[in-house]
Structures are given as C-alpha cells and as structure tokens.
Amino acid sequence: MPSTSISKTEYDPANRILSVWFVASGKRYAFEGVPPETVAAFRAAFAKGRFFNRHIRNHFRYRRISGDDDP
C-alpha cells in the first residue's frame, strides 16, 4: 500500500543502509545498520509511516542525504 508520508525506499543489503524519501519535505535520509528483516517488515507493513516511527526512527543512526531545497 502506498504511504502518505514516505514516497520511496531503497535498501543496500551489503552495507545495511536503508534510504527513505519523505513526501512532505522531499528529503532523503540514510539509516545505518538496518537489518534485512526490519526492511522486509517495513515494506510489508500496512501503515509504513507508523512502522517507521515505531521501529526505525530513533533506533538507527541516520544522516540527511538530500532534499528539495538542495542546489
């Protein structure tokens, strides 16, 4: 099911980096050390925003990669 808060995700299993693009801000963040099981559950979740807030946000180190306001 599409999410109203998350527009796209990509996962690099070799480096365990989950990239998440947010609808409202257009920003992309990379979350480090995310296990493949968590990514699979996230992608299968009915409410992706809720799953993200409960199981990914504040659980993994992250950094902002890009956003609409970048040059």
C-alpha positions in Angstrom: 0.0 0.0 0.0 1.3 3.5 -0.8 2.2 5.7 2.1 1.1 9.3 2.6 4.3 10.1 4.5 7.0 8.0 2.7 7.4 8.3 -1.0 10.2 5.9 -1.7 12.7 3.5 0.0 15.9 1.8 -1.2 18.0 -0.8 0.7 21.6 -1.6 0.3 21.9 -5.0 2.0 25.7 -5.2 1.7 26.0 -2.0 3.8 22.7 -2.4 5.7 21.7 1.2 4.7 18.0 2.0 4.3 17.3 5.2 2.3 13.9 6.8 2.9 12.4 9.7 1.0 9.6 11.7 2.8 6.6 13.1 1.0 6.2 16.3 2.9 9.7 17.6 2.9 11.1 15.7 -0.2 14.2 15.0 1.9 16.1 11.7 1.8 17.7 10.1 4.9 20.0 7.1 5.1 19.6 4.9 8.1 22.6 2.8 9.0 22.8 -0.8 10.4 19.2 -1.7 9.5 18.8 -5.5 9.4 17.1 -7.0 6.3 14.3 -8.4 8.5 13.4 -4.9 9.6 13.4 -3.7 6.0 11.2 -6.6 4.9 8.7 -5.9 7.7 8.7 -2.2 6.9 8.0 -2.9 3.2 5.2 -5.3 4.2 3.6 -3.0 6.8 0.2 -1.7 6.0 0.9 1.7 7.7 4.5 2.4 6.6 4.7 5.7 8.5 3.6 4.1 11.7 6.1 1.2 11.3 8.8 3.7 10.5 8.1 5.8 13.7 7.9 2.7 15.9 10.8 0.6 14.6 13.2 2.7 12.6 13.2 6.4 13.7 15.3 6.8 16.9 16.5 3.2 16.6 19.2 3.6 14.0 21.9 6.2 13.2 20.9 8.4 10.3 22.1 11.2 8.1 20.3 13.5 5.7 21.3 12.9 2.1 19.3 15.3 0.0 16.1 17.4 -0.2 14.1 19.7 -2.4 15.9 22.7 -1.1 19.4 21.4 -2.1 21.1 23.1 -5.0 
